[in-house]
Amino acid sequence: MSTIEMPAPETTPATSPATSPTAAAATAPPVALDVAVLGQQLMGRWADSRRASRALMRDSAFHRDPSLGMVEHRERVLGQLKLLVERGDVHRAFPAEFGGDDDFGGFIASFEELLLGDPSMQIKSGVQWGLYASAILHLGTASHHRAWLPDALTLTTPGAFAMTETGHGSDVSAVGTTASYDAATDEWVIHTPFRAAWKDYLGNAALHGRAAVVFAQLITRGVNHGVHAFYVPLRDETGAFLPGIGGEDDGLKGGLNGIDNGRLHFTNVRVPRTNLLNRYGDVDENGVYTSPIESPGRRFFTMLGTLVQGRVSLDGACVVASKLALTIAVRYGTERRQFAGGDENEVVLLDYQRHQRRLLPRLAQTYAMSFAHEVFLEKFDAVFSGATDTDADREDLETLAAALKSLSTWGALDIIQEAREACGGQGFLAANRLTQLRADLDIYATFEGDNNVLLQLVAKRLLTDYSRTFAKADAGVMAHYVADQVNEAVVNRSGLRRLAQSVVDFGSTARSVGYVRDTESQRQLLTDRVETMVAELAGKLRSASKLPKAEAAALFNRHQNALIETAKAHGELLQWEAFTEALATIEHEGNRQVLTWLRDLFGLGLIEKNLAWYVIHGRLSDHRAQAITDYIDGRLLPRLRPHALALTEAFEFAPEHIRADIASGQERERQEEARAYYADQRARGLAPIDEKDLLAAKKARR
C-alpha cells in the first residue's frame, strides 16, 4: 500500500510555525491518505485500458516535438497514428470480426489518455476512428462495414468526417450540401451549391484524407428527407483530388497544428446509390425513400446521437488535461519559494492563502469532473453496448453529453490558465507545456458542438421534463418541486433525480455554516437553485407554444442567457452528485475524510460563486453567506493544503507524461542550493549586514 501521512502544514520544511500562512491548522491531527487506492478509484472501471494507453504514452515516439513546424508536425502525427495501429490500440470499440473487442467504454478511456503524448495525435486519431470509422460502423450496415471498415481501421484509407460547413457549424440540420438521387444512373449527385456550403475545419481534409463521410440533404423524387451520411472517395493513390472535388488547407491554427484541417467542396460528384449509409434511411433503385423512424426530427437526432462519443471523449480528455496542469502547478507551488516569512527561509507559494485559493478549488473541480466523467462513460457504454439502449436512454446520454462536455471544456481552459499564471514566468515557457496545452484545448469549447448551443439544448430538455411533470399540477405542487438529480442508478432521464424530502424553508433554517456544510444541505441548496431556475424559466416561456414561430423564437431569445445559466447549474449539480456518490464507495478512512473536505470545497464553492442568487432568493442571509467564504478560507483550505501534492500524485502520471521542467524536481534543487548557500554564508560569518538592520540599531542607540 502506498500510504502517505501528511503532517500539518506548519511542520513541513516549507515554513516554521511562526511564519506559516496556514498556521491555523496547527492543532489538526495528521490524516493518512492512501495514494495508490485513490489512484485506482480515479482510474475507474476501465483502469486497465487507461494504463495500457499511458504505457504507450511513455514512449517518446508519441510525444509532441515542439521544434517542428506545421508541415513536419503533421507528418509526425500521421506517423504516430500508424504506430497506434501497429500497437493495436485503436480498435477496441469495433466488432470482433474486424479485430476489435466491442469495448466502447475501454475505447474512449484509452483514447482520452493519448492527450498525454500530443493533443494533435489524440484529435487526429479521434477523426479517423472516433468519427470517420465510427460513422461507417453506426450509420452504415453490414455491406458498408465489410467494404470500408478494414481499410479505415488499418489507416489504409485515412478519412474525413465532413459535417461542419463554413455557414453551418452547430446547426447541422440546415447544411447546404445536397445529395440528389438520379434514378437514370442509380447514383447520388453530391453538390455544394454555394461557398458557405463548403465543408470546413475537417481533420484529414487538407492532405491525408482519401475518403470522407459526407453529411448532406437527401433529395429524392423532389422531396428533401433531411440530413443523411454518404461515403465519398476524395483522392486517388497519388493524393490528387478526384474529378469534381476541390479543397483548401485551413492553414496555421491557434493550436492542434499536427492536424491537417481543411475545406472540401463538391461539384456534381457522383457516387453509387449504395454509398448512402442506410441504417436509418434508405432509397431503392426507383428513388423511393424508407426509414424505420417515421419522424424526420427523431430520425435526425437518432443519427447524430450515434456519434455522441466525440463529446464523451472531449469531456474525458479535458479531465486528463486538467489533472496534468494541476500536477505541474501544485508541484511547483510546493517547491518554489518567494518572500521572507519572518525568519531566514522564504515561504513556498502553496503556503500562501491566495495561492491555495487559486489552485485548491480547481483541484476539487477536477476531482468532480473526473468522477462525473466516469458516470458519463458508464452511461455511454451501456447505451452503445446495447445493455440499456432505448430512445429514452439515448436522449438521456445526449443531454448528459451536452452538459458535461460544456462544463469540462470551459473548466479545463480556466484550470490550465490559472495553473499557468500560478507558475509565473516559468509557466509561460514552452518547456513547461501549459501554454501549448491551453492553445491545443482552446478549440474544444466550440467543436463537437458550441458550448453555448449545447447548454441551450440541456435547458430545453429540463423545461420539457418540467412541463411533462407538471402539466396538470396545482400551484402547491409546483412550489415544492425539486428538479431530478442523479440517483442510485447513477443516471436517468435528464441525469437528475427527485429527492424524497421536500424543499425546506431555507430562509429560516440556513442560519449557520454548520447547517449548509453537510451533504444533504449542500444537495438541497444546489438542487433548489436548479429547480427554481427551471420553474422561473417555465413561467416566462409558457406562452411560447401558443405564439407564431417567429414570436416564439424571439421570446426564447430574450431568455437565452437564463437558459444557459440554468443548464450550467444543472451540470454542476451532476458533477457534485457524482463526487458525492464516489465518496460513498470509499472504504479507506483517510481517503474518505480528505475527499469529503475536497467535495465540500467544490460544493460550497458552487454556492459561494452564486451567493447573489441565494441571497436574492432568500435561501441564505447576508451573514451566513459570508460564513461560507470564511469557512472555505479558514477551515477547508488549511485542511487540504497538506494533502495537495498527494491528491495530484493520485493522478498516476509518470515523468514521461508530465515532461515539464518545473515539475521534475529542478525547482527544489535550485531552492535547496540557494538555502544552503545563505546558510553557509551565515555560519561562516560572511553574510553581509542588511542596511535595514544597521538603521534599526542606530535608532535603538538614540
C-alpha positions as CSV (number, residue, x, y, z in Angstrom):
1,M,0.0,0.0,0.0
2,S,1.2,3.5,-0.8
3,T,0.1,5.4,2.3
4,I,1.3,8.9,2.8
5,E,0.9,10.5,6.2
6,M,0.8,14.3,5.7
7,P,1.8,16.5,8.7
8,A,0.1,19.8,9.5
9,P,1.4,22.5,7.2
10,E,3.4,24.4,9.7
11,T,5.6,21.5,10.4
12,T,6.6,21.0,6.8
13,P,10.1,22.2,5.7
14,A,8.2,25.0,3.8
15,T,7.8,27.3,6.8
16,S,8.1,27.5,10.5
17,P,5.0,27.7,12.8
18,A,5.6,31.4,13.3
19,T,5.6,32.3,9.6
20,S,3.2,29.8,8.0
21,P,0.1,31.3,6.4
22,T,-1.7,28.2,7.3
23,A,-0.7,28.1,10.9
24,A,-4.4,28.0,11.8
25,A,-4.3,24.2,11.1
26,A,-1.7,23.6,13.8
27,T,-3.9,21.6,16.0
28,A,-5.3,19.4,13.2
29,P,-4.2,15.8,13.6
30,P,-2.4,14.2,10.6
31,V,-4.6,12.3,8.2
32,A,-3.3,9.3,6.2
33,L,-4.0,9.4,2.5
34,D,-3.6,6.1,0.5
35,V,-2.5,7.4,-2.8
36,A,-2.5,4.0,-4.5
37,V,-6.0,3.2,-3.5
38,L,-7.2,6.7,-4.5
39,G,-5.4,6.4,-7.8
40,Q,-7.2,3.1,-8.6
41,Q,-10.6,4.8,-7.8
42,L,-9.8,7.7,-10.1
43,M,-8.9,5.3,-12.9
44,G,-12.5,3.9,-12.9
45,R,-13.9,0.8,-14.4
46,W,-11.6,0.9,-17.4
47,A,-8.4,1.3,-15.5
48,D,-6.6,-1.4,-17.5
49,S,-7.4,0.4,-20.8
50,R,-6.2,3.7,-19.3
51,R,-3.0,2.2,-18.0
52,A,-2.3,0.4,-21.3
53,S,-2.6,3.7,-23.2
54,R,-0.5,5.5,-20.6
55,A,2.2,2.9,-21.0
56,L,2.3,3.7,-24.7
57,M,2.5,7.4,-24.0
58,R,5.7,7.0,-22.0
59,D,7.4,6.3,-25.4
60,S,8.9,9.4,-26.8
61,A,7.8,8.4,-30.3
62,F,4.3,9.6,-29.2
63,H,5.4,12.9,-27.7
64,R,4.9,16.3,-29.3
65,D,8.2,17.7,-30.7
66,P,8.0,21.5,-30.0
67,S,10.8,22.1,-32.5
68,L,8.7,21.1,-35.5
69,G,6.9,23.5,-37.8
70,M,3.4,22.8,-39.0
71,V,4.3,20.7,-42.0
72,E,6.7,18.5,-40.1
73,H,4.3,18.3,-37.2
74,R,1.5,17.0,-39.4
75,E,3.7,14.2,-40.8
76,R,4.9,13.2,-37.4
77,V,1.3,12.9,-36.2
78,L,0.3,10.8,-39.2
79,G,3.3,8.5,-38.3
80,Q,2.1,8.3,-34.7
81,L,-1.3,7.1,-35.9
82,K,0.4,4.3,-37.9
83,L,2.3,3.4,-34.7
84,L,-1.1,3.2,-32.8
85,V,-2.3,0.8,-35.5
86,E,0.8,-1.3,-35.1
87,R,0.3,-1.4,-31.3
88,G,-3.4,-2.5,-31.7
89,D,-4.5,0.4,-29.5
90,V,-7.3,1.9,-31.6
91,H,-9.8,-0.9,-32.4
92,R,-11.4,-1.7,-29.0
93,A,-14.8,-0.3,-29.9
94,F,-15.1,-2.1,-33.2
95,P,-16.6,-5.6,-33.8
96,A,-14.5,-8.7,-33.2
97,E,-14.7,-9.7,-36.9
98,F,-12.7,-6.6,-37.7
99,G,-10.1,-7.1,-35.0
100,G,-11.9,-5.2,-32.2
101,D,-13.2,-6.0,-28.8
102,D,-16.7,-4.5,-28.8
103,D,-15.5,-2.5,-25.8
104,F,-16.9,1.0,-26.2
105,G,-16.0,2.3,-22.7
106,G,-12.5,0.9,-22.9
107,F,-12.0,2.6,-26.3
108,I,-12.9,6.0,-25.0
109,A,-10.9,5.6,-21.8
110,S,-7.9,4.6,-23.8
111,F,-8.4,7.4,-26.3
112,E,-8.6,10.1,-23.7
113,E,-5.1,9.3,-22.4
114,L,-3.5,9.9,-25.8
115,L,-3.6,13.6,-24.9
116,L,-0.5,13.0,-22.7
117,G,1.5,12.3,-25.8
118,D,0.2,15.1,-28.1
119,P,-3.3,16.5,-28.3
120,S,-2.9,16.7,-32.1
121,M,-2.3,13.0,-32.2
122,Q,-5.4,12.4,-30.0
123,I,-7.7,14.5,-32.0
124,K,-6.5,13.2,-35.4
125,S,-7.0,9.6,-34.2
126,G,-10.4,10.7,-33.0
127,V,-11.2,11.9,-36.5
128,Q,-10.0,8.7,-38.0
129,W,-11.5,6.1,-35.7
130,G,-13.9,8.1,-33.4
131,L,-15.7,9.9,-36.3
132,Y,-15.0,8.6,-39.7
133,A,-14.8,4.9,-38.9
134,S,-17.5,5.1,-36.3
135,A,-19.8,6.8,-38.7
136,I,-19.4,3.9,-41.1
137,L,-20.0,1.5,-38.2
138,H,-23.0,3.2,-36.6
139,L,-24.7,4.7,-39.6
140,G,-23.9,2.1,-42.2
141,T,-25.0,-1.6,-42.5
142,A,-23.2,-4.9,-43.0
143,S,-22.2,-4.3,-46.6
144,H,-20.6,-0.9,-45.7
145,H,-18.8,-2.5,-42.8
146,R,-17.2,-5.1,-45.0
147,A,-16.4,-2.7,-47.7
148,W,-14.8,0.2,-45.8
149,L,-14.1,-0.6,-42.2
150,P,-11.0,-2.8,-42.6
151,D,-9.1,0.0,-44.5
152,A,-10.4,2.6,-42.1
153,L,-9.2,0.7,-39.1
154,T,-5.7,0.0,-40.5
155,L,-5.3,3.6,-41.8
156,T,-5.0,2.3,-45.3
157,T,-7.7,4.8,-46.1
158,P,-7.4,7.9,-44.0
159,G,-10.8,9.5,-43.7
160,A,-12.5,12.8,-43.1
161,F,-15.8,13.5,-41.3
162,A,-17.5,16.1,-43.5
163,M,-20.3,17.5,-41.4
164,T,-19.4,21.1,-40.5
165,E,-19.8,23.8,-43.1
166,T,-18.5,27.3,-43.3
167,G,-22.0,28.6,-43.0
168,H,-23.4,26.0,-40.6
169,G,-21.5,24.7,-37.7
170,S,-23.8,23.8,-34.8
171,D,-27.0,23.9,-36.9
172,V,-26.3,20.6,-38.8
173,S,-29.9,20.2,-39.9
174,A,-29.5,23.3,-42.1
175,V,-26.4,22.3,-44.0
176,G,-26.3,23.4,-47.6
177,T,-24.7,20.4,-49.3
178,T,-27.2,18.3,-51.2
179,A,-27.3,14.6,-52.3
180,S,-29.8,14.3,-55.1
181,Y,-30.8,10.8,-56.4
182,D,-30.5,10.3,-60.1
183,A,-32.7,7.2,-60.9
184,A,-31.4,7.1,-64.5
185,T,-27.9,6.2,-63.3
186,D,-28.7,4.9,-59.9
187,E,-26.3,7.4,-58.3
188,W,-26.2,10.2,-55.8
189,V,-25.1,13.6,-57.0
190,I,-23.2,15.4,-54.2
191,H,-23.1,19.1,-54.6
192,T,-22.1,22.2,-52.7
193,P,-24.3,24.9,-54.3
194,F,-22.6,28.0,-52.7
195,R,-19.4,29.0,-50.9
196,A,-21.0,28.8,-47.4
197,A,-21.8,25.2,-48.0
198,W,-18.2,24.1,-48.3
199,K,-17.3,21.5,-45.7
200,D,-14.9,23.2,-43.3
201,Y,-12.4,22.5,-40.5
202,L,-12.2,18.8,-41.4
203,G,-9.3,16.8,-40.0
204,N,-7.5,14.8,-42.7
205,A,-9.1,17.0,-45.4
206,A,-6.1,19.2,-46.3
207,L,-3.6,16.4,-47.0
208,H,-4.2,12.9,-45.9
209,G,-7.8,12.0,-46.4
210,R,-8.6,9.6,-49.2
211,A,-12.4,9.3,-48.4
212,A,-15.0,11.1,-46.4
213,V,-18.3,10.5,-44.7
214,V,-20.3,13.5,-46.1
215,F,-23.4,14.8,-44.5
216,A,-25.9,16.3,-47.0
217,Q,-29.6,16.9,-47.6
218,L,-31.0,13.7,-49.1
219,I,-33.3,14.6,-52.0
220,T,-35.2,12.0,-54.0
221,R,-38.3,12.3,-56.2
222,G,-38.5,16.0,-55.3
223,V,-38.6,15.5,-51.6
224,N,-35.9,16.6,-49.1
225,H,-35.7,13.9,-46.4
226,G,-33.2,15.8,-44.3
227,V,-29.5,15.2,-43.5
228,H,-28.0,11.8,-44.2
229,A,-24.5,10.5,-44.4
230,F,-22.8,9.3,-47.7
231,Y,-19.4,7.6,-48.3
232,V,-17.5,9.7,-50.8
233,P,-14.0,8.9,-52.2
234,L,-11.8,12.1,-52.2
235,R,-8.4,11.4,-53.7
236,D,-6.6,9.0,-55.9
237,E,-3.5,7.0,-55.0
238,T,-1.2,9.9,-55.8
239,G,-3.1,12.2,-53.4
240,A,-4.8,14.2,-56.1
241,F,-8.5,15.2,-55.8
242,L,-10.9,13.1,-57.8
243,P,-13.0,14.9,-60.5
244,G,-15.5,17.4,-59.1
245,I,-13.8,17.6,-55.7
246,G,-11.7,20.5,-54.6
247,G,-10.5,22.0,-51.3
248,E,-8.2,24.3,-49.4
249,D,-5.9,23.9,-46.4
250,D,-7.1,25.7,-43.3
251,G,-3.5,26.6,-42.6
252,L,-1.9,27.6,-39.3
253,K,-4.3,27.5,-36.3
254,G,-4.1,28.6,-32.7
255,G,-3.4,25.1,-31.7
256,L,-3.5,21.4,-32.8
257,N,-1.3,22.1,-35.8
258,G,-0.4,18.5,-36.1
259,I,-3.8,18.0,-37.7
260,D,-4.3,18.8,-41.4
261,N,-7.6,20.6,-41.1
262,G,-9.1,21.7,-44.5
263,R,-12.1,22.6,-46.6
264,L,-13.8,20.5,-49.2
265,H,-16.3,21.3,-51.9
266,F,-18.2,19.1,-54.4
267,T,-19.4,19.9,-57.9
268,N,-21.9,17.3,-59.0
269,V,-19.8,14.4,-57.7
270,R,-21.5,11.1,-58.4
271,V,-21.3,8.1,-56.1
272,P,-23.3,4.8,-56.2
273,R,-26.8,4.7,-54.6
274,T,-25.4,2.1,-52.2
275,N,-22.9,4.7,-50.8
276,L,-25.7,6.0,-48.6
277,L,-25.1,4.9,-45.1
278,N,-28.5,3.5,-44.7
279,R,-29.1,2.2,-41.2
280,Y,-31.7,4.9,-40.5
281,G,-32.9,5.8,-44.0
282,D,-32.7,4.0,-47.4
283,V,-33.6,4.7,-51.1
284,D,-34.3,1.9,-53.6
285,E,-33.5,1.9,-57.3
286,N,-36.8,3.7,-58.0
287,G,-35.9,6.5,-55.7
288,V,-38.4,5.5,-53.0
289,Y,-37.3,6.5,-49.5
290,T,-38.0,4.4,-46.5
291,S,-36.9,4.6,-42.8
292,P,-37.5,2.7,-39.6
293,I,-38.1,6.0,-37.9
294,E,-41.1,7.8,-39.2
295,S,-40.5,11.2,-37.6
296,P,-37.9,13.3,-39.6
297,G,-36.9,15.1,-36.4
298,R,-36.4,12.0,-34.3
299,R,-34.6,10.3,-37.2
300,F,-32.1,13.2,-37.5
301,F,-31.4,13.3,-33.7
302,T,-31.0,9.5,-33.7
303,M,-28.4,9.6,-36.4
304,L,-26.5,12.4,-34.6
305,G,-26.8,10.6,-31.3
306,T,-24.8,7.6,-32.6
307,L,-21.8,10.0,-32.8
308,V,-22.1,11.3,-29.3
309,Q,-18.8,9.6,-28.4
310,G,-16.9,12.7,-29.6
311,R,-18.4,14.7,-26.7
312,V,-17.8,11.9,-24.3
313,S,-14.1,11.8,-25.2
314,L,-13.7,15.5,-25.1
315,D,-15.1,15.6,-21.6
316,G,-12.6,12.9,-20.6
317,A,-9.6,14.5,-22.4
318,C,-10.3,17.7,-20.5
319,V,-10.2,15.8,-17.2
320,V,-6.8,14.4,-18.2
321,A,-5.5,17.9,-19.2
322,S,-6.8,19.5,-16.0
323,K,-5.1,16.8,-13.9
324,L,-1.8,17.4,-15.9
325,A,-1.9,21.1,-15.5
326,L,-2.6,20.9,-11.7
327,T,0.1,18.3,-11.2
328,I,2.6,20.8,-12.7
329,A,1.3,23.8,-10.8
330,V,0.9,22.1,-7.4
331,R,4.4,20.6,-7.6
332,Y,5.9,23.9,-8.5
333,G,3.8,25.6,-5.7
334,T,5.2,23.2,-3.1
335,E,8.8,23.9,-4.1
336,R,9.1,27.5,-5.3
337,R,9.8,29.9,-2.5
338,Q,9.1,33.7,-2.5
339,F,9.3,36.4,0.1
340,A,10.7,36.0,3.6
341,G,8.3,34.9,6.3
342,G,10.0,36.4,9.3
343,D,13.0,34.0,9.5
344,E,15.8,33.1,7.2
345,N,13.5,31.0,4.9
346,E,11.3,32.2,2.2
347,V,7.8,30.8,2.0
348,V,6.7,28.2,-0.5
349,L,4.0,29.5,-2.8
350,L,1.3,27.0,-1.8
351,D,1.5,28.1,1.8
352,Y,0.0,31.5,0.8
353,Q,-3.7,31.5,1.2
354,R,-4.2,33.3,-2.2
355,H,-2.2,30.5,-3.9
356,Q,-4.4,27.9,-2.2
357,R,-7.5,29.8,-3.3
358,R,-6.2,29.7,-6.9
359,L,-5.4,26.0,-7.1
360,L,-7.2,24.0,-4.5
361,P,-10.8,24.9,-5.6
362,R,-9.7,23.9,-9.1
363,L,-8.3,20.7,-7.8
364,A,-11.7,20.0,-6.2
365,Q,-13.4,20.8,-9.5
366,T,-11.1,18.4,-11.4
367,Y,-12.0,15.6,-9.0
368,A,-15.6,16.4,-9.5
369,M,-15.1,16.4,-13.3
370,S,-13.3,13.1,-13.1
371,F,-16.0,11.3,-11.1
372,A,-18.7,12.8,-13.3
373,H,-16.9,11.6,-16.4
374,E,-16.8,8.0,-15.1
375,V,-20.6,8.2,-14.6
376,F,-20.9,9.6,-18.1
377,L,-18.7,6.8,-19.5
378,E,-20.7,4.1,-17.8
379,K,-23.9,5.5,-19.4
380,F,-22.2,5.7,-22.8
381,D,-21.0,2.1,-22.6
382,A,-24.4,0.9,-21.5
383,V,-26.1,2.6,-24.5
384,F,-23.6,1.6,-27.1
385,S,-23.2,-2.0,-25.9
386,G,-26.9,-2.4,-26.0
387,A,-27.3,-3.1,-22.3
388,T,-29.7,-0.1,-21.9
389,D,-30.3,1.2,-25.5
390,T,-33.8,2.7,-25.7
391,D,-34.8,6.0,-27.2
392,A,-35.0,7.4,-23.7
393,D,-31.6,6.2,-22.8
394,R,-30.1,7.8,-25.9
395,E,-31.8,11.0,-25.2
396,D,-30.5,11.0,-21.7
397,L,-27.0,10.3,-22.9
398,E,-27.2,13.2,-25.4
399,T,-28.4,15.6,-22.7
400,L,-25.7,14.4,-20.3
401,A,-23.1,14.8,-23.0
402,A,-24.1,18.4,-23.8
403,A,-24.0,19.4,-20.2
404,L,-20.7,17.8,-19.1
405,K,-18.8,18.5,-22.3
406,S,-19.6,22.2,-22.0
407,L,-18.6,22.4,-18.3
408,S,-15.4,20.4,-18.7
409,T,-14.1,22.1,-21.8
410,W,-14.6,25.6,-20.2
411,G,-13.3,24.3,-16.9
412,A,-10.1,22.9,-18.4
413,L,-9.3,26.2,-20.1
414,D,-9.8,28.0,-16.8
415,I,-7.8,25.5,-14.8
416,I,-4.9,25.4,-17.3
417,Q,-4.8,29.2,-17.4
418,E,-4.8,29.6,-13.7
419,A,-2.1,26.9,-13.4
420,R,0.0,28.8,-15.9
421,E,-0.4,32.1,-14.0
422,A,0.3,30.4,-10.7
423,C,3.7,29.3,-12.1
424,G,4.6,32.9,-13.1
425,G,7.1,33.3,-15.9
426,Q,8.1,29.7,-15.7
427,G,4.6,28.7,-16.7
428,F,4.9,30.7,-19.9
429,L,7.9,28.8,-21.0
430,A,7.1,26.2,-23.7
431,A,9.3,23.7,-21.8
432,N,6.6,23.6,-19.1
433,R,3.8,22.8,-21.5
434,L,1.0,24.9,-20.0
435,T,0.7,27.5,-22.8
436,Q,0.7,24.8,-25.6
437,L,-1.8,22.7,-23.6
438,R,-4.2,25.6,-23.4
439,A,-3.7,26.5,-27.0
440,D,-4.5,23.0,-28.1
441,L,-7.6,22.7,-26.0
442,D,-9.0,26.2,-26.9
443,I,-11.0,24.7,-29.8
444,Y,-12.6,22.2,-27.5
445,A,-15.1,24.8,-26.4
446,T,-16.6,25.1,-29.9
447,F,-16.1,21.8,-31.7
448,E,-18.3,18.8,-31.3
449,G,-20.9,21.4,-30.6
450,D,-20.5,25.1,-29.4
451,N,-20.9,25.1,-25.6
452,N,-23.5,27.8,-25.6
453,V,-25.6,26.0,-28.1
454,L,-25.3,22.7,-26.3
455,L,-26.4,24.2,-23.0
456,Q,-29.5,25.6,-24.6
457,L,-30.3,22.0,-25.6
458,V,-29.9,21.0,-22.0
459,A,-32.1,23.7,-20.7
460,K,-34.8,22.9,-23.2
461,R,-34.7,19.3,-22.1
462,L,-35.1,20.4,-18.5
463,L,-38.1,22.5,-19.5
464,T,-39.6,19.6,-21.4
465,D,-39.3,17.3,-18.4
466,Y,-40.7,20.0,-16.1
467,S,-43.7,20.5,-18.5
468,R,-44.4,16.8,-18.6
469,T,-44.2,16.5,-14.8
470,F,-46.5,19.5,-14.0
471,A,-48.8,19.6,-17.0
472,K,-51.8,19.1,-14.5
473,A,-50.2,20.1,-11.2
474,D,-51.5,22.8,-9.0
475,A,-49.5,25.8,-7.6
476,G,-48.8,24.0,-4.3
477,V,-47.2,21.0,-6.0
478,M,-45.1,23.3,-8.3
479,A,-43.9,25.3,-5.3
480,H,-42.4,22.2,-3.8
481,Y,-41.0,20.7,-7.0
482,V,-37.4,19.6,-6.8
483,A,-35.5,19.0,-10.0
484,D,-34.4,15.5,-10.8
485,Q,-30.8,14.6,-9.8
486,V,-28.5,11.6,-10.0
487,N,-30.0,8.6,-8.2
488,E,-28.6,5.3,-7.0
489,A,-28.8,4.0,-10.6
490,V,-26.5,6.9,-11.4
491,V,-28.3,8.4,-14.4
492,N,-31.9,8.5,-15.6
493,R,-33.8,10.7,-17.9
494,S,-32.1,14.2,-17.8
495,G,-29.5,12.9,-15.5
496,L,-31.1,14.1,-12.3
497,R,-33.2,12.6,-9.5
498,R,-36.1,13.6,-7.3
499,L,-35.2,14.0,-3.6
500,A,-37.6,12.1,-1.3
501,Q,-37.7,15.2,1.0
502,S,-39.4,18.4,0.1
503,V,-37.6,21.7,-0.2
504,V,-37.1,23.1,3.3
505,D,-37.6,26.8,4.2
506,F,-34.0,27.9,3.7
507,G,-34.9,31.4,4.9
508,S,-35.5,30.1,8.4
509,T,-33.2,27.1,8.7
510,A,-29.9,28.1,7.0
511,R,-28.7,30.1,9.9
512,S,-25.1,28.8,10.2
513,V,-22.4,27.4,8.1
514,G,-22.7,24.3,10.2
515,Y,-26.0,23.7,8.6
516,V,-25.1,24.3,5.0
517,R,-21.8,22.3,5.0
518,D,-23.3,18.8,5.5
519,T,-24.1,16.7,2.5
520,E,-27.9,16.9,2.5
521,S,-27.9,20.7,3.0
522,Q,-25.4,21.2,0.1
523,R,-27.6,18.9,-2.0
524,Q,-30.8,20.9,-1.2
525,L,-29.2,24.3,-1.8
526,L,-27.7,23.2,-5.2
527,T,-30.9,21.3,-6.2
528,D,-33.2,24.1,-5.1
529,R,-31.3,26.5,-7.3
530,V,-31.8,24.3,-10.4
531,E,-35.5,23.7,-9.5
532,T,-36.2,27.4,-9.1
533,M,-34.4,28.4,-12.2
534,V,-36.3,25.8,-14.3
535,A,-39.6,26.9,-12.7
536,E,-38.9,30.5,-13.4
537,L,-38.0,29.9,-17.0
538,A,-41.0,27.7,-17.5
539,G,-43.2,30.5,-16.3
540,K,-41.6,33.1,-18.6
541,L,-41.7,30.7,-21.6
542,R,-45.1,29.2,-21.0
543,S,-46.8,31.2,-23.7
544,A,-44.2,30.1,-26.4
545,S,-46.3,27.1,-27.6
546,K,-49.2,29.4,-28.4
547,L,-47.2,32.0,-30.3
548,P,-46.4,32.2,-34.0
549,K,-43.0,30.7,-34.8
550,A,-41.1,34.0,-35.1
551,E,-42.6,35.4,-31.9
552,A,-41.8,32.2,-30.0
553,A,-38.2,32.4,-31.2
554,A,-38.0,36.0,-30.1
555,L,-39.3,35.0,-26.7
556,F,-36.7,32.3,-26.3
557,N,-34.0,34.8,-27.4
558,R,-35.0,37.2,-24.7
559,H,-34.3,34.5,-22.1
560,Q,-31.3,32.9,-23.8
561,N,-28.9,33.8,-21.1
562,A,-31.2,32.4,-18.4
563,L,-31.4,29.1,-20.4
564,I,-27.6,28.8,-20.4
565,E,-27.2,29.7,-16.7
566,T,-29.9,27.1,-15.8
567,A,-28.1,24.4,-17.8
568,K,-24.8,25.3,-16.1
569,A,-26.4,25.0,-12.7
570,H,-27.8,21.6,-13.7
571,G,-24.4,20.4,-15.0
572,E,-22.6,21.5,-11.8
573,L,-25.2,19.6,-9.8
574,L,-24.5,16.5,-11.8
575,Q,-20.8,16.9,-11.0
576,W,-21.4,17.4,-7.3
577,E,-23.7,14.3,-7.2
578,A,-21.1,12.2,-8.9
579,F,-18.5,13.3,-6.4
580,T,-20.8,12.6,-3.5
581,E,-21.7,9.1,-4.8
582,A,-18.0,8.4,-5.2
583,L,-17.5,9.3,-1.6
584,A,-20.0,6.6,-0.5
585,T,-17.8,3.9,-2.1
586,I,-14.6,4.8,-0.3
587,E,-13.6,2.4,2.5
588,H,-10.2,3.9,3.4
589,E,-10.9,6.3,6.3
590,G,-8.2,8.8,5.4
591,N,-9.2,9.0,1.8
592,R,-12.8,9.4,2.7
593,Q,-12.0,12.3,5.1
594,V,-9.8,14.2,2.7
595,L,-12.1,13.7,-0.3
596,T,-15.1,14.8,1.9
597,W,-13.2,18.1,2.5
598,L,-12.5,18.3,-1.2
599,R,-16.1,17.6,-2.1
600,D,-17.2,20.3,0.4
601,L,-14.8,22.7,-1.2
602,F,-16.4,22.0,-4.5
603,G,-20.0,22.2,-3.3
604,L,-19.6,25.3,-1.1
605,G,-17.5,26.9,-3.9
606,L,-20.5,26.5,-6.2
607,I,-22.7,28.1,-3.6
608,E,-20.2,30.9,-2.9
609,K,-20.0,31.5,-6.7
610,N,-23.7,32.1,-6.8
611,L,-24.2,33.8,-3.4
612,A,-26.1,36.7,-5.0
613,W,-28.7,34.3,-6.2
614,Y,-29.1,32.6,-2.8
615,V,-29.3,35.9,-1.0
616,I,-31.8,37.5,-3.5
617,H,-34.0,34.4,-3.4
618,G,-33.9,34.3,0.4
619,R,-32.1,31.0,0.8
620,L,-29.2,32.5,2.8
621,S,-28.9,35.6,4.9
622,D,-26.0,38.1,4.2
623,H,-24.3,37.0,7.4
624,R,-24.5,33.3,6.6
625,A,-23.4,33.9,3.0
626,Q,-20.2,35.5,4.4
627,A,-19.8,32.5,6.8
628,I,-19.4,30.2,3.8
629,T,-16.5,32.2,2.5
630,D,-14.9,32.3,6.0
631,Y,-15.3,28.5,6.3
632,I,-13.6,27.9,2.9
633,D,-10.7,30.2,3.8
634,G,-10.4,29.4,7.4
635,R,-11.1,25.7,7.5
636,L,-11.2,23.9,4.2
637,L,-8.1,25.4,2.6
638,P,-5.8,24.8,5.6
639,R,-7.1,21.2,6.0
640,L,-6.5,20.4,2.3
641,R,-3.1,22.2,2.0
642,P,-1.1,19.3,3.5
643,H,-2.7,16.9,1.0
644,A,-2.4,18.9,-2.2
645,L,0.6,17.1,-3.5
646,A,-0.7,13.7,-2.7
647,L,-4.0,14.5,-4.3
648,T,-2.1,15.2,-7.6
649,E,0.1,12.1,-7.2
650,A,-3.1,10.0,-7.2
651,F,-3.4,11.0,-10.9
652,E,-0.6,8.5,-11.6
653,F,1.4,10.5,-14.1
654,A,4.9,9.3,-14.8
655,P,7.7,11.8,-15.6
656,E,7.3,10.9,-19.3
657,H,3.7,12.0,-19.1
658,I,4.4,15.3,-17.4
659,R,7.5,16.4,-19.3
660,A,7.6,19.9,-17.6
661,D,10.9,21.1,-16.2
662,I,9.3,22.8,-13.1
663,A,7.6,19.6,-12.1
664,S,10.7,17.5,-12.4
665,G,12.4,18.4,-9.1
666,Q,14.6,21.0,-10.7
667,E,13.0,23.8,-8.7
668,R,13.5,22.0,-5.4
669,E,17.2,21.5,-6.3
670,R,17.5,25.3,-7.1
671,Q,15.9,26.2,-3.8
672,E,17.9,23.9,-1.7
673,E,21.1,25.1,-3.4
674,A,20.2,28.7,-2.6
675,R,19.2,28.0,1.0
676,A,22.4,26.0,1.5
677,Y,24.5,28.9,0.2
678,Y,22.9,31.5,2.5
679,A,23.1,29.1,5.5
680,D,26.8,28.6,4.8
681,Q,27.3,32.4,4.5
682,R,25.7,32.9,7.9
683,A,27.6,30.0,9.5
684,R,31.0,31.3,8.4
685,G,30.2,34.9,9.3
686,L,30.4,36.0,5.7
687,A,26.9,37.2,5.3
688,P,26.7,41.0,4.8
689,I,24.8,43.1,7.2
690,D,21.5,44.3,6.0
691,E,21.2,48.1,5.8
692,K,17.9,48.0,7.5
693,D,19.4,46.2,10.5
694,L,22.1,49.0,10.7
695,L,19.4,51.7,10.7
696,A,17.4,49.9,13.3
697,A,20.5,49.5,15.5
698,K,21.3,53.2,15.2
699,K,17.7,54.1,16.0
700,A,17.8,51.9,19.1
701,R,21.0,53.7,20.4
702,R,19.4,57.1,20.2
